[in-house]
Amino acid sequence: MKRLGPVSLVVNPRQRQFEALTRAHAGDLYRYAYWLCGQDALAQDLVQETLLRAWKSLDALREAESAKPWLLTILRREHARLHERKPLDTVELDDNLAEDAAWASPERHGDAAELREAMSRLPHKYREPLLLQVLGGMSCEEIAAELDQQPGAVMTQLFRARQKLKSILQGRRPEVQHGLP
Amino acid sequence: MDCLEFRRRLAAEPQSRDPELRAHRESCAACAAAWERAQAFEHELLAALDVPVPAGLADRVLLAQATGERRQQQVRRRHVAFALAASLLLALGVGGYGWRQLDARSLPALAVAHMPGEIRSLDLVQPVGAPAIAAGFADRGVSLRGPAPADVTYVHDCPVGPYKTVHLVSRIAGTPVAVLYLPHNQVAQARDFHRDGWHGRIVPLDHGTLVMLTDRGGAPHFDAVARGWRVAIDGESGAQVAASGGVEAEPGQLAP
């Protein structure tokens, strides 16, 4: 019987780049989208729309290192476009979020739930730079450029974001201190 | 860097690896403790933000992209096919128009188009005399080399398209056959044609072309009419050459 050779699938480099981009960043994009809008289904839609837009302008991406901030920028614009007629402020978090072992582990569940609640109450102008810093890994200067603000203003927002989170948590946890760390 | 600046920076950028921050931390126990608390909070914050990603999210995005891309390709292929079909139609249209233009300028088309204005000439029965026939040819700069046929009922110098012709009508057994002689214009081969109800034959002579037309059943007489006019125009010797193997050997056949 004649043996068949291995099947070779010829995928063009652009398609390969997009697949790698999607697999590498879909998770981060989802987390960012989720905390931006607070809804699982909408967050998934935002991720899909973001990546499909990225596909259309993939040639604009020159360096792999800039992929994540580039995608976050697209996602922010998509989110803003969806909510351009709505004021962006606190969000009601979706309770239908899928649970995984880490999320549901007894030792973390309580802390995470309190922080999630605190995040949901955080005003948009504080929440967005904080997400870009913690989830996006951006520096103050990069966040300032992204939000079209001065780096000093961003530093103040980040400072106040953490202050407010701790302030919210303070009511629940007596040991959390208010003010500077 | 003092403690206040350190705390301010720590509150805004707790994960900063700025050497200045590290240096102060190593020299100030209170700030080092604050840094530890900040790191613990950051760890807690990151864990809280680390929501589980829905299973298969990346694959669903890739599926949507691949599906959309295929649809786009199909649309693009359809557009290409449409453009090709449109180009083909345009080419056929242009080709057809060009062919019609070319055909309209062909000798059979010009000859047939000339006839409606001269249709009454076919009804004439009174023979014109040999001098009138000779004069008609002379007007076109042609001297007859032989006797003109006796059954000629019409002679006139007519322009047919770009050609200056001698228009004649020969009657044979009561059937009129229109004859156009184009001096100084010679076709390569004889051919028959049928167009708009007219039967016709084009015959090359020594120094011109003879076109015979009939719409009244005169086609069987083309051979006799051609022979008579060949004798008149080319002379007896020319007619003999033609009869011994010239273009009229198969006068009924269309030339290639």
Interface residues (C-beta under 8 A of the other chain):
Chain A: F18 E19 T22 R23 A26 G27 Y30 R31 Y34 W35 D40 Q44 V47 Q48 L51 L52 W55 L97 A98 E99 D100 A102 W103 R108 D111 A112 L115 R116 M119 L131 Q133 V134 L135 S139 C140 M155 T156 L158 F159 R162 Q163 L165 K166 Q177 L180 P181
Chain B: R7 R8 L10 A11 A12 E13 P14 A34 W35 R37 A38 F41 E42 E44 L45 L46 A47 A48 L49 D50 V51 P52 V53 P54 A55 L57 A58 R60 V61 L62 A64 Q65 G68 E69
